[in-house]
Amino acid sequence: MEPKKLCLALYTGSVDKLTAAGVILSGAAADDMKVDIYVLLQGARAFRKDIGDNPDKLNMAENAEMKTEFLESLKNLKVKTWVEFFREAKEITDVKIHICGLAGKVWGGEKLDDFIDLADDIVGIGAYITAAQEADVNLFI
Amino acid sequence: MTTEELKDLRATKVVDARGTACPGPLLEAKKAIGTINSGDTMEVLSADEGTKSDLPKWCTKQGHEYLGTVEESGYFRIFLKKK
């Protein structure tokens, strides 16, 4: 049976939404889905090597004043960091992470090597649209 | 299977995922199922309420046989048989 496809447009660079994306990816991995992630504007900042899951360098999308409590609570519940979620999903199922070329440039990343090792390639928007057309599930986070 | 039968079942693999919240137990189960053979049984321990409905559905989707759940104090034991 052909695996179901998940296409995720990952616009966010905030730690709360990235964590939510990580949880969803875990569910997709458990179901052996084929996943394509397109990292758009703010997302590309988080994928920079010097940022990643460093909580001091990531903001919250909502309830910004509660970042400390939020992160503390995740830690107490032994929830993985967003990078750990993404990495684990890649180990379990076919997950490809594509950095939008424009987004990379906005944050000073020209080459694949400027981003954390989870990134597979740098692509244009056409690649995203094609994947979105072919996917069974489309998400924008 | 009945609760009594499940309590007597000695699973090939026991996965203790009580220390993790969703999606931990589901992923633990996913990873562990790869280590056992077809026809083997697996028991997943979880204290995460969502797992109770997630794992049976996951079994159906993946083709594994869901055998049942035993409620314990503060956690539950989910049994399944690998396809």
Backbone of each chain as ProteinMPNN parsed JSONL, in Angstrom:
{"seq_chain_A": "MEPKKLCLALYTGSVDKLTAAGVILSGAAADDMKVDIYVLLQGARAFRKDIGDNPDKLNMAENAEMKTEFLESLKNLKVKTWVEFFREAKEITDVKIHICGLAGKVWGGEKLDDFIDLADDIVGIGAYITAAQEADVNLFI", "coords_chain_A": {"N_chain_A": [[0.842, -1.195, 0.0], [0.538, 2.181, -0.841], [2.207, 4.744, 0.971], [0.545, 7.189, 3.017], [0.604, 10.692, 2.374], [2.025, 13.502, 3.97], [2.085, 16.946, 3.878], [3.799, 19.635, 5.038], [3.728, 23.019, 5.565], [5.948, 24.88, 7.047], [5.937, 27.617, 8.63], [6.417, 28.887, 10.997], [8.691, 30.119, 13.524], [8.663, 29.873, 16.153], [8.907, 28.629, 19.488], [6.758, 27.327, 20.743], [4.935, 26.678, 18.688], [6.608, 25.187, 17.029], [7.064, 23.019, 18.65], [4.51, 21.889, 18.719], [4.326, 21.17, 16.031], [6.253, 19.213, 16.045], [5.045, 17.239, 17.633], [2.905, 16.499, 16.014], [4.317, 15.51, 13.842], [5.375, 13.238, 15.023], [3.103, 11.661, 15.287], [2.561, 11.249, 12.595], [4.803, 9.824, 11.903], [4.433, 7.492, 13.389], [2.414, 6.409, 11.946], [3.648, 5.707, 9.636], [3.753, 7.61, 7.587], [4.609, 9.428, 4.587], [6.548, 12.226, 4.675], [6.804, 15.614, 3.806], [8.451, 18.541, 4.52], [8.243, 21.957, 4.259], [10.204, 24.594, 4.866], [9.455, 27.723, 5.72], [9.512, 31.357, 5.807], [9.858, 32.476, 8.835], [10.457, 30.079, 9.955], [12.875, 29.223, 8.864], [14.759, 30.629, 10.26], [14.794, 29.407, 12.79], [15.891, 27.01, 12.03], [18.483, 27.579, 11.62], [21.923, 26.865, 12.298], [23.003, 28.029, 14.613], [20.85, 28.446, 16.184], [18.455, 26.537, 16.343], [17.288, 24.303, 18.81], [17.783, 25.952, 20.956], [16.5, 27.388, 23.701], [16.743, 29.98, 24.566], [16.963, 31.495, 22.351], [14.661, 31.428, 20.969], [11.346, 32.54, 20.39], [7.952, 32.828, 21.74], [4.869, 32.059, 20.117], [2.407, 32.569, 21.135], [1.076, 33.766, 24.28], [3.456, 34.956, 25.273], [4.62, 35.9, 27.606], [4.62, 33.762, 29.222], [6.63, 31.995, 28.693], [8.755, 30.821, 30.196], [7.378, 29.232, 32.114], [6.01, 27.574, 30.376], [8.101, 26.168, 29.036], [9.252, 24.952, 31.211], [7.202, 23.294, 32.071], [6.952, 21.538, 29.893], [9.377, 20.257, 30.14], [9.112, 18.988, 32.618], [7.163, 17.168, 31.948], [8.592, 15.526, 30.428], [8.765, 16.011, 27.692], [10.003, 16.006, 24.416], [12.45, 18.201, 22.824], [11.769, 20.474, 20.095], [13.574, 19.962, 18.031], [14.497, 17.431, 18.676], [12.12, 15.959, 18.38], [11.7, 16.243, 15.606], [14.001, 14.998, 14.653], [13.702, 12.381, 15.587], [11.382, 11.616, 14.239], [12.369, 11.582, 11.671], [14.036, 9.411, 11.853], [12.282, 7.339, 12.026], [10.369, 7.39, 9.949], [9.897, 8.325, 6.44], [11.003, 11.362, 6.138], [11.385, 14.432, 4.694], [13.154, 17.424, 4.736], [12.843, 20.568, 3.567], [14.395, 23.582, 2.861], [13.213, 26.775, 2.226], [14.528, 28.716, -0.317], [14.495, 31.539, -0.423], [13.734, 32.174, 2.211], [15.903, 31.191, 3.609], [17.91, 32.953, 2.783], [16.971, 35.358, 3.842], [17.594, 35.1, 6.505], [20.301, 34.915, 6.44], [21.295, 32.479, 5.526], [22.789, 30.724, 3.127], [23.696, 28.335, 2.144], [23.197, 24.75, 2.392], [24.643, 23.827, 4.494], [24.545, 25.823, 6.344], [22.456, 25.335, 7.949], [20.763, 23.334, 10.515], [21.54, 19.826, 10.773], [19.318, 18.402, 10.023], [18.061, 19.358, 7.83], [17.388, 18.758, 4.4], [17.573, 19.805, 1.786], [17.75, 22.832, -0.244], [15.157, 24.609, -1.578], [12.869, 25.869, -4.169], [9.701, 27.653, -4.345], [8.035, 26.307, -6.026], [8.472, 23.596, -5.651], [7.251, 23.173, -3.208], [4.534, 23.694, -3.817], [3.975, 21.689, -5.68], [4.318, 19.389, -4.062], [2.309, 19.892, -2.219], [0.06, 19.653, -3.785], [0.041, 16.967, -4.275], [-0.245, 15.757, -1.824], [-1.87, 13.91, 0.877], [-2.574, 15.004, 3.265], [-2.513, 18.339, 4.216], [-0.751, 20.829, 5.909], [-0.416, 23.99, 7.506], [1.733, 25.562, 9.522]], "CA_chain_A": [[0.0, 0.0, 0.0], [1.253, 3.457, -0.892], [2.062, 5.492, 2.227], [-0.151, 8.477, 2.965], [1.573, 11.787, 2.356], [1.767, 14.728, 4.739], [2.871, 18.1, 3.43], [3.737, 20.658, 6.091], [4.357, 24.317, 5.339], [6.365, 25.285, 8.402], [6.259, 29.042, 8.593], [6.742, 29.413, 12.319], [10.016, 29.963, 14.129], [8.462, 30.025, 17.597], [9.141, 27.357, 20.167], [5.502, 26.626, 21.054], [4.383, 26.078, 17.468], [7.536, 24.159, 16.559], [6.828, 21.831, 19.479], [3.268, 21.299, 18.218], [4.673, 20.529, 14.757], [6.99, 17.999, 16.399], [4.092, 16.234, 18.113], [2.173, 16.028, 14.828], [5.255, 14.677, 13.076], [5.47, 11.943, 15.707], [1.916, 10.901, 14.891], [2.748, 10.87, 11.193], [5.843, 8.783, 11.886], [3.835, 6.261, 13.906], [1.557, 5.884, 10.878], [4.492, 5.475, 8.452], [3.439, 8.539, 6.492], [5.731, 10.076, 3.915], [6.384, 13.617, 5.084], [7.643, 16.665, 3.236], [8.319, 19.783, 5.284], [8.801, 23.125, 3.583], [10.505, 25.565, 5.915], [9.253, 29.063, 5.164], [10.201, 32.512, 6.406], [10.365, 32.474, 10.218], [10.954, 28.741, 10.253], [14.273, 29.078, 8.454], [15.611, 31.181, 11.328], [14.953, 28.366, 13.81], [16.722, 25.925, 11.493], [19.901, 27.97, 11.56], [22.738, 26.057, 13.211], [23.27, 28.695, 15.889], [19.585, 28.65, 16.907], [17.944, 25.196, 16.654], [16.377, 24.24, 19.957], [18.242, 26.78, 22.07], [15.288, 28.103, 24.106], [17.009, 31.412, 24.777], [16.965, 32.199, 21.062], [13.36, 31.242, 20.326], [10.224, 33.227, 21.023], [6.674, 32.136, 21.773], [3.885, 32.67, 19.225], [1.301, 33.022, 21.99], [1.385, 33.815, 25.715], [4.91, 35.148, 25.316], [5.092, 36.137, 28.969], [4.634, 32.495, 29.958], [7.623, 31.106, 28.071], [9.485, 30.048, 31.21], [6.463, 28.215, 32.648], [5.737, 26.636, 29.279], [9.258, 25.297, 28.826], [9.42, 24.175, 32.449], [6.161, 22.276, 32.068], [7.337, 20.528, 28.896], [10.506, 19.515, 30.701], [8.58, 18.108, 33.665], [6.404, 16.092, 31.3], [9.583, 14.806, 29.613], [8.471, 16.204, 26.269], [11.235, 16.28, 23.68], [12.533, 19.507, 22.182], [11.26, 20.349, 18.72], [14.602, 19.348, 17.183], [14.482, 15.992, 18.982], [10.923, 15.399, 17.725], [11.934, 16.19, 14.16], [15.044, 14.008, 14.407], [13.135, 11.055, 15.824], [10.458, 11.327, 13.132], [13.205, 11.238, 10.503], [14.596, 8.064, 12.05], [11.218, 6.336, 11.95], [9.687, 7.38, 8.654], [10.529, 9.112, 5.385], [10.739, 12.793, 6.336], [12.346, 15.284, 3.992], [13.013, 18.812, 5.176], [13.295, 21.453, 2.5], [14.462, 24.984, 3.269], [12.888, 27.715, 1.153], [15.718, 29.49, -0.639], [14.318, 32.936, -0.018], [13.739, 32.23, 3.675], [17.284, 31.012, 4.053], [18.662, 34.195, 2.547], [16.495, 36.392, 4.763], [18.283, 34.917, 7.791], [21.743, 34.765, 6.243], [21.7, 31.105, 5.224], [22.842, 30.54, 1.663], [24.028, 26.947, 1.819], [22.587, 23.741, 3.261], [25.522, 23.686, 5.651], [24.241, 26.874, 7.323], [21.293, 24.902, 8.731], [20.991, 22.115, 11.288], [21.734, 18.682, 9.873], [18.044, 17.774, 9.663], [17.633, 19.898, 6.535], [17.834, 17.916, 3.289], [17.956, 20.603, 0.628], [17.195, 24.181, -0.36], [14.292, 24.515, -2.765], [12.015, 26.995, -4.513], [8.303, 27.496, -3.936], [7.393, 25.344, -6.924], [8.58, 22.266, -5.045], [6.21, 23.093, -2.179], [3.207, 23.623, -4.44], [3.837, 20.348, -6.25], [4.118, 18.445, -2.964], [1.003, 20.173, -1.617], [-0.966, 19.116, -4.692], [0.061, 15.499, -4.241], [-0.34, 15.236, -0.45], [-3.174, 13.542, 1.441], [-2.826, 15.938, 4.368], [-1.729, 19.573, 4.111], [-0.799, 21.665, 7.111], [0.377, 25.219, 7.569], [1.936, 25.891, 10.94]], "C_chain_A": [[0.882, 1.252, 0.0], [1.114, 4.197, 0.432], [1.286, 6.793, 2.015], [0.895, 9.582, 3.063], [1.104, 12.985, 3.165], [2.685, 15.82, 4.214], [2.694, 19.211, 4.46], [4.47, 21.914, 5.639], [4.676, 24.876, 6.716], [6.853, 26.725, 8.364], [6.847, 29.517, 9.915], [8.195, 29.193, 12.733], [9.895, 30.067, 15.634], [8.412, 28.655, 18.268], [7.84, 26.606, 20.466], [4.927, 25.951, 19.807], [5.304, 25.003, 16.896], [7.352, 22.866, 17.351], [5.558, 21.117, 19.019], [3.528, 20.566, 16.898], [5.393, 19.209, 15.025], [6.067, 16.888, 16.863], [3.316, 15.645, 16.923], [3.064, 15.12, 13.974], [5.389, 13.294, 13.69], [4.293, 11.057, 15.326], [2.037, 10.404, 13.461], [3.771, 9.744, 11.081], [5.27, 7.453, 12.355], [2.975, 5.594, 12.837], [2.323, 5.617, 9.576], [4.143, 6.39, 7.291], [4.73, 9.015, 5.836], [5.544, 11.577, 4.106], [7.345, 14.533, 4.325], [7.375, 17.954, 3.992], [8.994, 20.903, 4.501], [8.952, 24.232, 4.608], [10.47, 26.962, 5.315], [9.816, 30.13, 6.107], [10.729, 32.403, 7.839], [10.974, 31.123, 10.581], [12.444, 28.59, 9.95], [15.223, 29.651, 9.509], [15.869, 30.108, 12.379], [15.865, 27.241, 13.329], [18.186, 26.315, 11.353], [20.684, 27.224, 12.634], [22.915, 26.707, 14.579], [21.982, 28.936, 16.681], [18.985, 27.3, 17.294], [17.007, 25.179, 17.839], [16.932, 24.959, 21.185], [17.083, 27.669, 22.525], [15.494, 29.604, 24.294], [16.905, 32.197, 23.473], [15.642, 32.071, 20.316], [12.275, 31.977, 21.103], [9.009, 32.326, 21.077], [5.745, 32.839, 20.792], [2.723, 33.238, 20.044], [1.726, 32.965, 23.451], [2.887, 33.971, 25.958], [5.428, 35.295, 26.742], [5.173, 34.84, 29.78], [5.659, 31.501, 29.412], [8.335, 30.225, 29.111], [8.626, 28.917, 31.764], [6.194, 27.13, 31.606], [6.879, 25.634, 29.116], [9.489, 24.393, 30.03], [8.437, 23.0, 32.48], [6.489, 21.157, 31.068], [8.433, 19.625, 29.447], [10.009, 18.526, 31.753], [7.818, 16.927, 33.079], [7.3, 15.234, 30.404], [9.247, 14.86, 28.122], [9.775, 16.586, 25.566], [11.252, 17.718, 23.164], [12.066, 19.348, 20.74], [12.29, 19.678, 17.803], [14.637, 17.838, 17.416], [13.279, 15.297, 18.342], [11.166, 15.211, 16.227], [12.94, 15.081, 13.83], [14.48, 12.594, 14.542], [12.188, 10.66, 14.687], [11.248, 10.914, 11.896], [13.778, 9.837, 10.616], [13.546, 6.99, 11.779], [10.588, 6.254, 10.565], [10.435, 8.256, 7.653], [10.125, 10.578, 5.539], [11.82, 13.576, 5.595], [12.081, 16.738, 4.393], [13.671, 19.723, 4.155], [13.276, 22.896, 3.001], [14.134, 25.848, 2.052], [14.094, 28.63, 0.928], [15.636, 30.939, -0.196], [14.423, 33.073, 1.501], [15.148, 32.106, 4.219], [18.059, 32.308, 3.942], [18.261, 35.294, 3.517], [17.274, 36.324, 6.081], [19.769, 34.62, 7.62], [22.196, 33.348, 5.987], [21.637, 30.847, 3.737], [22.986, 29.07, 1.29], [23.358, 25.998, 2.826], [23.354, 23.629, 4.579], [25.271, 24.769, 6.72], [23.125, 26.442, 8.272], [21.586, 23.613, 9.491], [20.891, 20.902, 10.372], [20.44, 17.947, 9.509], [17.59, 18.208, 8.269], [18.218, 19.067, 5.399], [18.274, 18.707, 2.075], [17.336, 22.0, 0.707], [16.412, 24.209, -1.666], [13.531, 25.815, -3.022], [10.567, 26.674, -4.187], [7.563, 26.489, -4.822], [7.389, 23.945, -6.343], [7.491, 22.092, -3.988], [4.833, 22.9, -2.81], [2.964, 22.232, -5.038], [3.543, 19.329, -5.157], [2.74, 18.632, -2.338], [-0.12, 19.591, -2.472], [-1.084, 17.6, -4.573], [-0.235, 14.91, -2.864], [-1.765, 14.857, -0.06], [-3.568, 14.507, 2.545], [-1.915, 17.148, 4.186], [-1.883, 20.402, 5.361], [0.055, 22.905, 6.929], [0.516, 25.571, 9.037], [2.869, 27.094, 11.036]], "O_chain_A": [[1.848, 1.348, 0.757], [0.01, 4.275, 0.972], [1.372, 7.413, 0.954], [1.919, 9.44, 3.731], [-0.043, 13.422, 3.066], [3.9, 15.642, 4.119], [1.579, 19.666, 4.716], [5.67, 21.885, 5.367], [3.783, 25.292, 7.454], [8.023, 27.002, 8.102], [7.67, 30.432, 9.949], [8.833, 28.216, 12.342], [10.882, 30.316, 16.326], [7.943, 27.672, 17.695], [7.823, 25.375, 20.444], [4.488, 24.802, 19.859], [4.828, 24.013, 16.339], [7.467, 21.768, 16.808], [5.528, 19.89, 18.936], [3.009, 19.471, 16.679], [5.175, 18.217, 14.33], [6.277, 15.722, 16.527], [3.104, 14.435, 16.85], [2.616, 14.097, 13.456], [5.503, 12.297, 12.977], [4.453, 9.863, 15.075], [1.66, 9.274, 13.154], [3.621, 8.83, 10.27], [5.582, 6.406, 11.788], [2.823, 4.373, 12.821], [1.719, 5.335, 8.542], [4.23, 5.983, 6.133], [5.798, 9.006, 6.448], [4.506, 12.132, 3.744], [8.54, 14.255, 4.221], [6.235, 18.405, 4.098], [10.164, 20.805, 4.13], [7.97, 24.743, 5.148], [11.328, 27.339, 4.516], [10.508, 29.82, 7.077], [11.935, 32.251, 8.034], [11.884, 31.037, 11.406], [13.176, 27.921, 10.679], [16.363, 29.202, 9.63], [17.004, 29.912, 12.812], [16.534, 26.594, 14.135], [19.028, 25.485, 11.009], [20.183, 26.981, 13.732], [22.97, 26.012, 15.593], [22.02, 29.566, 17.738], [19.003, 26.947, 18.473], [16.042, 25.942, 17.886], [16.592, 24.616, 22.318], [16.714, 28.606, 21.817], [14.554, 30.392, 24.197], [16.774, 33.421, 23.489], [15.506, 32.537, 19.184], [12.299, 32.02, 22.333], [9.013, 31.217, 20.544], [5.807, 34.059, 20.64], [2.135, 34.258, 19.684], [2.626, 32.209, 23.816], [3.496, 33.231, 26.731], [6.54, 34.867, 27.052], [5.722, 34.819, 30.882], [5.551, 30.298, 29.652], [8.489, 29.02, 28.908], [9.083, 27.779, 31.872], [6.158, 25.938, 31.914], [6.663, 24.423, 29.065], [9.87, 23.231, 29.893], [8.784, 21.881, 32.858], [6.32, 19.976, 31.371], [8.423, 18.41, 29.253], [10.431, 17.37, 31.778], [7.822, 15.83, 33.637], [6.825, 14.334, 29.711], [9.423, 13.884, 27.393], [10.55, 17.397, 26.074], [10.212, 18.371, 23.077], [11.977, 18.233, 20.225], [11.924, 18.918, 16.906], [14.789, 17.06, 16.474], [13.399, 14.185, 17.826], [10.873, 14.157, 15.662], [12.766, 14.329, 12.87], [14.749, 11.725, 13.714], [12.193, 9.516, 14.232], [10.846, 10.009, 11.165], [13.984, 9.156, 9.611], [13.87, 5.879, 11.359], [10.307, 5.162, 10.071], [11.465, 8.849, 7.972], [9.039, 10.98, 5.121], [13.014, 13.402, 5.842], [10.943, 17.208, 4.387], [14.877, 19.66, 3.913], [12.259, 23.371, 3.506], [14.712, 25.669, 0.979], [14.611, 29.238, 1.865], [16.595, 31.493, 0.341], [15.103, 33.962, 2.012], [15.542, 32.807, 5.151], [18.765, 32.715, 4.864], [19.103, 36.072, 3.964], [17.574, 37.35, 6.692], [20.42, 34.13, 8.543], [23.365, 33.029, 6.206], [20.555, 30.762, 3.156], [22.473, 28.617, 0.266], [23.007, 26.386, 3.94], [22.775, 23.369, 5.634], [25.728, 24.644, 7.857], [22.874, 27.101, 9.281], [22.526, 22.889, 9.165], [20.239, 20.948, 9.329], [20.475, 16.969, 8.762], [16.825, 17.503, 7.611], [19.396, 18.712, 5.425], [19.235, 18.334, 1.402], [16.526, 22.302, 1.583], [16.94, 23.873, -2.726], [13.548, 26.735, -2.204], [10.246, 25.552, -3.797], [6.572, 25.894, -4.398], [6.429, 23.193, -6.514], [6.886, 21.026, -3.871], [4.062, 22.041, -2.382], [1.874, 21.674, -4.911], [2.639, 18.505, -5.294], [2.08, 17.66, -1.972], [-1.122, 19.1, -1.952], [-2.16, 17.028, -4.746], [-0.453, 13.705, -2.74], [-2.735, 15.401, -0.588], [-4.749, 14.795, 2.739], [-0.703, 17.006, 4.022], [-2.996, 20.654, 5.824], [1.104, 22.873, 6.285], [-0.475, 25.844, 9.715], [3.181, 27.547, 12.137]]}, "seq_chain_B": "MTTEELKDLRATKVVDARGTACPGPLLEAKKAIGTINSGDTMEVLSADEGTKSDLPKWCTKQGHEYLGTVEESGYFRIFLKKK", "coords_chain_B": {"N_chain_B": [[-9.864, -10.49, 24.019], [-10.375, -11.581, 27.418], [-10.222, -9.68, 30.495], [-9.049, -11.206, 32.514], [-7.68, -13.154, 31.04], [-5.872, -11.495, 29.71], [-4.39, -10.544, 31.833], [-2.969, -12.782, 32.481], [-1.417, -13.087, 30.335], [1.79, -13.365, 29.012], [3.661, -11.17, 27.622], [5.719, -11.005, 24.658], [7.228, -8.767, 24.453], [7.662, -6.056, 26.627], [6.773, -2.759, 26.992], [7.592, -0.058, 28.788], [6.152, 2.852, 29.053], [5.43, 4.732, 30.847], [6.645, 6.961, 31.808], [6.413, 9.008, 30.019], [4.654, 11.627, 28.258], [1.959, 12.007, 25.849], [3.3, 12.479, 22.611], [4.755, 10.259, 23.41], [4.264, 7.437, 24.36], [3.057, 6.268, 22.065], [5.047, 6.499, 20.137], [7.039, 5.015, 21.367], [5.862, 2.51, 21.259], [5.72, 2.194, 18.499], [8.439, 2.084, 17.831], [9.248, -0.151, 19.255], [7.812, -2.265, 18.157], [9.103, -2.923, 15.908], [11.11, -4.528, 16.778], [10.215, -7.015, 17.382], [8.85, -10.239, 16.359], [6.577, -11.317, 13.733], [3.398, -12.234, 14.906], [4.207, -12.241, 17.512], [3.57, -11.013, 20.859], [2.875, -7.85, 22.433], [3.165, -5.641, 25.17], [2.103, -2.56, 26.302], [2.83, -0.165, 28.649], [1.217, 2.587, 29.978], [0.605, 5.878, 31.236], [-0.739, 7.808, 30.141], [-3.609, 9.322, 29.153], [-4.549, 9.714, 26.519], [-3.31, 7.722, 25.078], [-4.766, 5.458, 25.428], [-6.876, 5.443, 23.621], [-5.501, 5.991, 21.316], [-3.647, 3.884, 20.754], [-5.145, 1.429, 20.202], [-6.423, 2.276, 17.822], [-4.241, 2.814, 16.248], [-3.201, 0.247, 15.977], [-5.198, -0.934, 14.375], [-4.895, 0.577, 12.021], [-2.293, -0.114, 11.318], [-2.468, -2.777, 11.023], [-2.004, -4.577, 13.053], [-3.046, -6.791, 15.721], [-5.266, -5.741, 18.09], [-5.445, -6.569, 21.41], [-6.537, -5.903, 23.869], [-7.169, -3.916, 26.877], [-5.91, -3.441, 30.12], [-6.844, -2.019, 33.1], [-4.929, -0.436, 35.544], [-3.886, 0.777, 38.761], [-3.526, 4.08, 38.346], [-2.288, 3.777, 35.9], [-2.335, 2.061, 32.692], [-2.462, -1.081, 30.9], [-1.761, -2.017, 27.706], [-2.458, -4.409, 25.309], [-1.197, -6.09, 22.449], [-0.947, -7.83, 19.278], [1.538, -8.545, 16.978], [1.282, -8.142, 13.456]], "CA_chain_B": [[-9.504, -11.333, 25.166], [-10.931, -11.08, 28.673], [-9.243, -9.053, 31.387], [-8.312, -12.278, 33.205], [-6.746, -13.738, 30.071], [-4.815, -10.52, 29.447], [-3.524, -10.477, 33.017], [-2.115, -13.973, 32.468], [-0.601, -13.095, 29.118], [3.179, -12.908, 29.175], [3.987, -10.621, 26.306], [7.091, -11.152, 24.181], [7.934, -7.502, 24.689], [6.938, -5.118, 27.482], [7.285, -1.402, 26.813], [7.137, 0.797, 29.88], [6.166, 4.246, 28.588], [4.7, 5.508, 31.852], [7.344, 8.21, 32.12], [6.288, 10.018, 28.97], [3.32, 12.099, 27.855], [1.7, 11.918, 24.414], [3.164, 11.262, 21.825], [5.782, 9.312, 23.821], [3.904, 6.017, 24.328], [2.791, 5.831, 20.687], [6.336, 6.34, 19.466], [7.724, 3.88, 22.005], [5.238, 1.31, 20.69], [6.127, 2.135, 17.095], [9.839, 1.656, 17.744], [9.402, -1.499, 19.827], [7.17, -3.282, 17.321], [10.111, -3.312, 14.924], [12.102, -5.433, 17.377], [9.624, -8.339, 17.616], [8.474, -10.961, 15.133], [5.168, -11.478, 13.414], [2.737, -13.187, 15.796], [4.61, -11.955, 18.894], [2.696, -10.07, 21.56], [3.543, -6.711, 23.068], [2.372, -4.968, 26.197], [2.561, -1.181, 26.469], [2.353, 0.467, 29.884], [1.126, 4.039, 29.797], [-0.224, 6.626, 32.178], [-1.244, 8.924, 29.337], [-5.0, 9.01, 28.805], [-4.731, 9.679, 25.065], [-2.772, 6.47, 24.535], [-5.797, 4.425, 25.54], [-7.62, 5.386, 22.361], [-4.559, 6.048, 20.184], [-2.986, 2.615, 20.406], [-6.041, 0.516, 19.467], [-6.626, 2.782, 16.457], [-2.97, 2.635, 15.544], [-3.15, -1.187, 15.641], [-6.092, -1.149, 13.237], [-4.293, 1.177, 10.829], [-1.057, -0.804, 10.969], [-2.76, -4.182, 10.759], [-1.736, -5.42, 14.219], [-4.275, -7.164, 16.417], [-5.41, -5.163, 19.436], [-5.975, -7.645, 22.254], [-7.327, -5.358, 24.968], [-6.515, -3.037, 27.834], [-6.16, -3.719, 31.542], [-6.671, -0.815, 33.919], [-4.28, -0.611, 36.835], [-3.992, 2.014, 39.527], [-2.672, 5.163, 37.855], [-1.792, 3.515, 34.55], [-3.018, 0.933, 32.077], [-1.635, -1.989, 30.105], [-2.406, -2.272, 26.41], [-1.877, -5.607, 24.693], [-1.415, -6.246, 21.012], [-0.202, -8.896, 18.606], [2.09, -8.03, 15.721], [0.773, -8.818, 12.24]], "C_chain_B": [[-10.078, -10.738, 26.445], [-9.815, -10.471, 29.525], [-8.392, -10.117, 32.087], [-7.274, -12.912, 32.285], [-5.562, -12.799, 29.816], [-3.838, -10.464, 30.622], [-2.559, -11.658, 33.075], [-1.153, -13.993, 31.28], [0.813, -12.579, 29.409], [3.685, -12.46, 27.815], [5.459, -10.838, 25.957], [7.9, -9.914, 24.563], [7.068, -6.608, 25.587], [7.598, -3.747, 27.343], [6.725, -0.534, 27.927], [7.276, 2.26, 29.464], [5.461, 5.156, 29.593], [5.362, 6.842, 32.168], [7.122, 9.309, 31.102], [4.832, 10.385, 28.699], [3.174, 11.868, 26.356], [2.65, 12.869, 23.688], [4.154, 10.16, 22.215], [5.375, 7.848, 23.704], [3.666, 5.468, 22.913], [4.108, 5.577, 19.956], [7.14, 5.185, 20.051], [7.196, 2.569, 21.406], [5.7, 1.111, 19.251], [7.558, 1.592, 16.958], [9.998, 0.204, 18.202], [8.848, -2.581, 18.902], [8.155, -3.787, 16.256], [11.097, -4.335, 15.459], [11.527, -6.831, 17.628], [9.165, -8.954, 16.294], [6.959, -11.005, 14.942], [4.561, -12.544, 14.32], [3.121, -13.021, 17.256], [3.633, -10.979, 19.531], [3.524, -8.975, 22.223], [2.586, -6.071, 24.068], [2.95, -3.576, 26.385], [1.958, -0.621, 27.754], [2.336, 1.97, 29.669], [0.24, 4.661, 30.862], [-0.862, 7.813, 31.457], [-2.61, 8.56, 28.758], [-5.212, 8.857, 27.29], [-4.283, 8.366, 24.436], [-3.836, 5.384, 24.477], [-6.641, 4.316, 24.263], [-6.68, 5.37, 21.155], [-4.039, 4.677, 19.778], [-3.906, 1.605, 19.71], [-6.262, 0.958, 18.014], [-5.376, 2.589, 15.61], [-2.826, 1.175, 15.104], [-3.988, -1.465, 14.398], [-5.448, -0.629, 11.954], [-3.079, 0.392, 10.355], [-1.27, -2.287, 10.693], [-2.428, -5.118, 11.912], [-3.055, -5.718, 14.931], [-4.275, -6.562, 17.822], [-6.088, -6.2, 20.32], [-6.811, -7.128, 23.42], [-6.478, -4.54, 25.927], [-6.891, -3.443, 29.255], [-5.862, -2.457, 32.336], [-5.968, -1.189, 35.218], [-4.416, 0.713, 37.574], [-2.999, 3.051, 38.992], [-2.055, 4.922, 36.485], [-2.61, 2.381, 33.931], [-2.067, 0.15, 31.193], [-2.384, -2.331, 28.832], [-1.678, -3.434, 25.727], [-2.18, -5.671, 23.202], [-0.553, -7.37, 20.457], [0.25, -8.397, 17.251], [1.59, -8.835, 14.519], [1.874, -9.623, 11.578]], "O_chain_B": [[-10.249, -9.523, 26.543], [-8.63, -10.719, 29.299], [-7.18, -9.96, 32.236], [-6.141, -13.173, 32.69], [-4.414, -13.234, 29.718], [-2.626, -10.351, 30.437], [-1.471, -11.555, 33.641], [-0.217, -14.79, 31.222], [0.994, -11.502, 29.976], [4.08, -13.271, 26.977], [6.326, -10.855, 26.831], [9.07, -9.994, 24.937], [5.878, -6.43, 25.328], [8.802, -3.592, 27.545], [5.518, -0.304, 27.996], [8.364, 2.834, 29.512], [4.959, 6.22, 29.231], [4.733, 7.742, 32.724], [7.59, 10.431, 31.294], [3.917, 9.582, 28.881], [4.152, 11.568, 25.672], [2.792, 14.007, 24.135], [4.374, 9.228, 21.442], [6.055, 7.079, 23.025], [4.035, 4.333, 22.613], [4.264, 4.578, 19.254], [7.832, 4.468, 19.329], [7.958, 1.654, 21.091], [6.03, -0.001, 18.84], [7.846, 0.762, 16.096], [10.767, -0.565, 17.627], [9.368, -3.696, 18.874], [8.052, -4.915, 15.773], [11.839, -4.946, 14.69], [12.255, -7.733, 18.04], [9.101, -8.286, 15.262], [6.184, -10.762, 15.867], [5.129, -13.623, 14.488], [2.468, -13.572, 18.142], [2.957, -10.217, 18.84], [4.703, -9.155, 22.529], [1.379, -5.977, 23.842], [4.152, -3.425, 26.602], [0.74, -0.604, 27.928], [3.327, 2.554, 29.23], [-0.732, 4.063, 31.324], [-1.445, 8.7, 32.08], [-2.742, 7.617, 27.979], [-5.957, 7.985, 26.842], [-4.803, 7.949, 23.401], [-3.818, 4.513, 23.607], [-7.064, 3.225, 23.88], [-7.01, 4.814, 20.108], [-3.998, 4.35, 18.592], [-3.497, 0.984, 18.729], [-6.286, 0.135, 17.099], [-5.443, 2.25, 14.429], [-2.38, 0.9, 13.99], [-3.539, -2.149, 13.478], [-5.454, -1.308, 10.928], [-2.852, 0.244, 9.154], [-0.376, -2.971, 10.194], [-2.557, -6.334, 11.77], [-4.043, -5.002, 14.77], [-3.393, -6.845, 18.632], [-7.188, -6.659, 20.01], [-7.696, -7.831, 23.909], [-5.254, -4.477, 25.813], [-8.048, -3.748, 29.544], [-4.768, -1.899, 32.255], [-6.361, -2.134, 35.903], [-5.002, 1.661, 37.053], [-1.788, 2.914, 39.166], [-1.361, 5.795, 35.965], [-3.481, 1.811, 34.588], [-1.013, 0.643, 30.791], [-3.493, -2.864, 28.869], [-0.454, -3.433, 25.59], [-3.282, -5.346, 22.761], [0.424, -7.798, 21.07], [-0.551, -7.888, 16.466], [1.494, -10.061, 14.575], [1.642, -10.258, 10.55]]}, "name": "protein", "num_of_chains": 2, "seq": "MEPKKLCLALYTGSVDKLTAAGVILSGAAADDMKVDIYVLLQGARAFRKDIGDNPDKLNMAENAEMKTEFLESLKNLKVKTWVEFFREAKEITDVKIHICGLAGKVWGGEKLDDFIDLADDIVGIGAYITAAQEADVNLFIMTTEELKDLRATKVVDARGTACPGPLLEAKKAIGTINSGDTMEVLSADEGTKSDLPKWCTKQGHEYLGTVEESGYFRIFLKKK"}
